Amino acid sequence: MSDYVYGPPTDGKPFKLAMGLRTLEPSLWLEGGVDLAPQLNERRSLISQAESVVYGAVDGHDADIQYFSDLLVSNLKEYHSSEYSFTPDSVTHQETGFQADLSSPKLLLELTRVVAEDLCVLKKIDGEWTLIAGAVLFPSRWKLSEKMGKSLDRIHSPVPGYANALQPYMTATFDKITSDRPVWRKNWSLHSTPDLHQPESIHQDRDPQEYWWRTERQTLTRSTESEAILFTIRNRAEPLAWIMGRPDEAAAFAETLRSMSPETIEYKGLTGAHQELVHALMLAP
């Protein structure tokens, strides 16, 4: 039986939409792991074959992108120097040999060649936190091109319950993030395939035991030089079957899953499989 990096909720509490921000230690900002090299290999292919899908930027914000790129490289040097090598114009992941060109005008995209995190920059414009640049190689059923240049509220408007649960607090929450206190949170979904690159849903009919537990570890780091924030997303897909080997935990997660509203079930792409998943978790041996 294997362990999840970030496992399903096992307290049996009803599903609730919440930010759940926690203080982030700088040494834990960027995550490695056994899946890093395979993910970097896939990311390299996506950059080559689908750049227009995975990368976008609004003109006029080069300084903010440069600031966060420098911050990421500094973090790699300080906390991951055994895994990377550096020159003034490059960062190389030693195991794979993959290299980020730091002289490129597409710095965020280059850095996603050597780290597992997707990278987005948001800036406060006319009182709203707005997505101004992104290198998102592993979207979970959303398209970067449809989010670029939009505010947080417009980006999240399709999320069921967002207007009441989060919208009144979202801008204020981002405003309170300070450069000396980065934060992180978790998000999760269930997918019928392990594919991480899903600008559109890749659904296949599967038995519940064949579903995948997908997690996003998200971080928010604020600039010291402007009203800009770097948002990172570390994606993983692990077998849902792992929790079914732990009956008590599976049953508790089933209660959380069962509590979802019909709108949330639909949003998470589980309309056809929701009851089967709950049933299978409740009856896990």
C-alpha positions as CSV (number, residue, x, y, z in Angstrom):
1,M,0.0,0.0,0.0
2,S,1.4,3.4,-1.0
3,D,1.0,6.8,0.7
4,Y,-0.4,9.9,-0.9
5,V,1.7,13.0,-0.9
6,Y,-1.5,14.9,0.1
7,G,-4.2,12.4,0.8
8,P,-8.0,12.6,0.7
9,P,-9.8,14.2,3.6
10,T,-10.6,11.5,6.2
11,D,-12.5,13.5,8.9
12,G,-15.9,12.8,7.3
13,K,-16.8,16.5,7.4
14,P,-19.0,17.9,4.6
15,F,-17.4,19.4,1.6
16,K,-16.7,23.1,2.0
17,L,-15.3,25.7,-0.3
18,A,-12.5,27.5,1.6
19,M,-9.1,29.1,1.0
20,G,-7.4,27.2,3.8
21,L,-4.2,29.2,3.6
22,R,-1.1,28.2,5.6
23,T,2.3,29.7,6.1
24,L,4.9,28.5,3.6
25,E,8.4,27.8,4.6
26,P,10.8,29.0,1.8
27,S,12.7,25.7,1.8
28,L,9.4,23.9,0.9
29,W,8.3,26.3,-1.9
30,L,9.4,24.1,-4.8
31,E,8.7,20.3,-4.5
32,G,10.8,17.5,-6.0
33,G,9.9,13.9,-5.6
34,V,10.0,10.7,-7.6
35,D,7.6,12.1,-10.2
36,L,9.7,15.2,-10.9
37,A,11.8,13.7,-13.8
38,P,8.8,12.1,-15.6
39,Q,6.8,15.3,-15.2
40,L,9.7,17.4,-16.6
41,N,9.9,15.1,-19.6
42,E,6.2,15.6,-20.3
43,R,6.5,19.3,-19.8
44,R,9.3,19.5,-22.3
45,S,7.1,17.9,-24.9
46,L,4.2,20.2,-24.2
47,I,6.3,23.3,-24.5
48,S,7.5,22.0,-27.9
49,Q,4.1,20.9,-29.2
50,A,1.6,23.2,-27.5
51,E,3.2,26.4,-26.5
52,S,0.2,28.5,-27.4
53,V,-2.0,26.4,-25.1
54,V,0.3,26.4,-22.1
55,Y,1.8,29.9,-22.1
56,G,0.4,33.4,-22.2
57,A,1.3,36.9,-21.1
58,V,-0.2,40.4,-21.1
59,D,2.3,43.0,-22.5
60,G,3.9,45.5,-20.2
61,H,4.7,43.4,-17.1
62,D,8.3,42.2,-17.8
63,A,9.6,43.6,-14.6
64,D,7.2,41.6,-12.4
65,I,8.0,38.4,-14.3
66,Q,11.7,39.1,-14.0
67,Y,11.4,39.7,-10.3
68,F,9.7,36.3,-9.6
69,S,12.0,34.5,-12.0
70,D,15.0,35.8,-10.1
71,L,13.3,34.8,-6.8
72,L,12.7,31.2,-8.1
73,V,16.3,30.8,-9.3
74,S,17.6,32.1,-5.9
75,N,15.4,29.6,-4.1
76,L,16.7,26.7,-6.3
77,K,20.3,27.8,-5.5
78,E,19.7,28.0,-1.8
79,Y,17.6,24.9,-1.2
80,H,18.1,22.6,-4.2
81,S,21.7,23.2,-5.2
82,S,22.4,19.4,-5.2
83,E,19.8,18.9,-7.9
84,Y,20.6,21.8,-10.2
85,S,23.5,23.6,-11.8
86,F,23.6,27.2,-12.7
87,T,25.2,29.7,-15.1
88,P,24.4,33.4,-15.3
89,D,22.0,32.5,-18.2
90,S,20.7,29.1,-17.4
91,V,19.4,26.6,-14.8
92,T,19.9,22.9,-15.5
93,H,18.1,20.0,-13.8
94,Q,21.0,17.6,-13.4
95,E,19.2,14.3,-13.5
96,T,17.4,15.0,-16.8
97,G,19.8,17.5,-18.3
98,F,16.9,19.8,-19.1
99,Q,17.7,23.5,-19.1
100,A,15.9,26.8,-18.7
101,D,17.3,29.7,-20.7
102,L,17.3,32.7,-18.4
103,S,17.9,35.1,-21.3
104,S,14.6,34.1,-22.9
105,P,11.7,36.7,-23.2
106,K,9.4,33.9,-21.9
107,L,11.0,33.3,-18.5
108,L,8.1,31.7,-16.8
109,L,7.8,29.1,-19.6
110,E,11.5,28.4,-19.5
111,L,11.5,27.8,-15.8
112,T,8.7,25.3,-16.1
113,R,11.2,23.2,-18.0
114,V,13.1,22.5,-14.8
115,V,10.5,22.7,-12.0
116,A,7.3,20.8,-11.6
117,E,5.3,23.8,-10.6
118,D,3.1,25.7,-13.0
119,L,3.7,29.4,-12.7
120,C,1.2,32.3,-12.8
121,V,1.7,36.0,-12.0
122,L,-1.2,38.1,-10.8
123,K,-1.1,41.9,-10.4
124,K,-3.5,44.3,-8.8
125,I,-4.9,46.5,-11.6
126,D,-7.7,49.0,-11.0
127,G,-8.4,47.4,-7.6
128,E,-8.6,43.8,-8.9
129,W,-6.1,41.0,-8.8
130,T,-5.6,40.1,-12.5
131,L,-3.8,37.2,-14.2
132,I,-1.1,38.9,-16.3
133,A,1.2,35.9,-17.2
134,G,1.1,32.1,-16.9
135,A,2.9,29.0,-17.9
136,V,0.3,26.3,-17.1
137,L,1.3,22.9,-18.5
138,F,-1.0,20.8,-16.3
139,P,-4.4,22.6,-16.3
140,S,-7.3,20.6,-14.7
141,R,-10.2,21.1,-17.2
142,W,-9.6,24.8,-18.0
143,K,-7.9,26.8,-20.7
144,L,-5.2,29.4,-19.8
145,S,-6.2,31.6,-22.9
146,E,-9.7,32.0,-21.4
147,K,-8.3,33.3,-18.1
148,M,-5.5,35.6,-19.2
149,G,-6.1,39.2,-18.4
150,K,-9.1,38.4,-16.2
151,S,-9.6,39.2,-12.5
152,L,-9.8,36.6,-9.8
153,D,-13.6,36.9,-9.6
154,R,-14.1,36.5,-13.3
155,I,-11.7,33.5,-13.3
156,H,-13.5,31.8,-10.5
157,S,-17.1,32.7,-11.5
158,P,-17.8,29.1,-12.8
159,V,-17.0,27.6,-9.4
160,P,-20.2,26.6,-7.6
161,G,-20.6,28.5,-4.3
162,Y,-17.8,30.9,-5.1
163,A,-20.0,34.1,-5.1
164,N,-21.1,33.5,-1.5
165,A,-18.2,31.5,0.0
166,L,-15.1,33.2,-1.4
167,Q,-15.8,36.3,-3.6
168,P,-16.5,38.6,-0.6
169,Y,-13.1,37.8,0.9
170,M,-10.9,37.0,-2.1
171,T,-9.4,40.4,-2.9
172,A,-9.0,41.2,0.8
173,T,-7.2,37.9,1.4
174,F,-4.8,38.5,-1.5
175,D,-4.2,42.1,-0.2
176,K,-3.1,40.7,3.2
177,I,-0.4,38.4,1.7
178,T,2.9,40.0,2.5
179,S,6.3,39.5,0.9
180,D,7.8,38.1,4.1
181,R,4.9,35.6,4.6
182,P,4.2,33.4,1.6
183,V,1.3,31.0,2.0
184,W,0.1,27.7,0.5
185,R,-3.1,25.7,0.2
186,K,-4.4,22.4,-1.3
187,N,-7.0,21.6,-3.9
188,W,-8.2,18.3,-5.2
189,S,-10.3,16.5,-7.8
190,L,-11.1,13.1,-9.1
191,H,-10.2,12.1,-12.6
192,S,-10.9,9.0,-14.7
193,T,-7.4,9.2,-16.2
194,P,-3.9,10.1,-14.8
195,D,-3.4,12.7,-17.5
196,L,-2.2,16.0,-16.0
197,H,-2.5,18.1,-19.1
198,Q,-6.2,18.6,-19.4
199,P,-7.2,22.0,-20.9
200,E,-10.4,20.0,-21.7
201,S,-11.7,17.0,-19.8
202,I,-10.3,13.7,-20.9
203,H,-13.0,11.4,-19.5
204,Q,-13.1,7.7,-19.9
205,D,-15.7,5.3,-18.4
206,R,-13.9,3.6,-15.5
207,D,-14.6,1.6,-12.4
208,P,-14.2,3.5,-9.2
209,Q,-11.1,1.5,-8.4
210,E,-9.5,2.9,-11.6
211,Y,-10.0,6.6,-10.7
212,W,-7.2,9.0,-9.9
213,W,-6.8,11.3,-6.9
214,R,-5.5,14.6,-8.3
215,T,-4.0,17.2,-6.1
216,E,-2.9,20.7,-6.6
217,R,-0.5,22.2,-4.0
218,Q,-0.8,25.9,-4.6
219,T,1.5,28.7,-3.2
220,L,1.2,32.5,-3.2
221,T,4.3,34.7,-2.9
222,R,4.1,38.5,-3.0
223,S,6.7,40.8,-4.6
224,T,8.6,43.4,-2.5
225,E,8.6,45.8,-5.5
226,S,5.0,45.9,-6.7
227,E,1.5,44.7,-6.1
228,A,2.1,41.4,-7.8
229,I,1.9,37.8,-6.6
230,L,3.4,34.6,-8.0
231,F,0.9,31.7,-7.9
232,T,2.4,28.2,-8.3
233,I,0.6,24.9,-8.8
234,R,2.2,21.5,-8.2
235,N,0.1,18.8,-9.7
236,R,0.0,15.1,-8.9
237,A,-2.2,12.2,-9.9
238,E,-2.2,9.1,-7.6
239,P,-4.4,6.0,-7.7
240,L,-7.7,6.5,-5.8
241,A,-7.5,2.7,-5.1
242,W,-4.8,3.4,-2.5
243,I,-7.4,4.7,0.0
244,M,-9.7,1.8,-0.7
245,G,-7.1,-0.4,1.1
246,R,-7.9,1.6,4.3
247,P,-11.6,1.0,4.9
248,D,-12.1,3.6,7.7
249,E,-10.4,6.4,5.8
250,A,-12.3,5.4,2.6
251,A,-15.6,5.5,4.4
252,A,-14.8,8.9,5.9
253,F,-13.9,10.3,2.5
254,A,-17.1,8.9,1.1
255,E,-19.1,11.0,3.5
256,T,-17.3,14.1,2.3
257,L,-17.9,13.1,-1.3
258,R,-21.5,12.4,-0.6
259,S,-22.1,15.8,0.9
260,M,-21.3,17.7,-2.3
261,S,-24.1,19.7,-3.9
262,P,-25.3,18.7,-7.4
263,E,-23.6,21.8,-8.8
264,T,-20.3,20.9,-7.3
265,I,-20.6,17.3,-8.5
266,E,-21.2,18.6,-12.0
267,Y,-18.4,21.2,-11.8
268,K,-15.9,18.5,-10.7
269,G,-16.9,16.3,-13.7
270,L,-18.4,13.6,-11.5
271,T,-22.1,13.6,-12.5
272,G,-22.0,10.1,-14.0
273,A,-19.7,8.5,-11.5
274,H,-20.5,10.2,-8.1
275,Q,-22.8,7.6,-6.7
276,E,-20.6,4.7,-7.8
277,L,-17.5,6.3,-6.2
278,V,-19.3,6.9,-2.9
279,H,-20.6,3.4,-2.9
280,A,-17.2,1.8,-3.7
281,L,-15.5,3.9,-1.0
282,M,-18.2,2.9,1.6
283,L,-17.7,-0.8,0.8
284,A,-13.9,-0.8,0.6
285,P,-12.7,-4.1,2.0
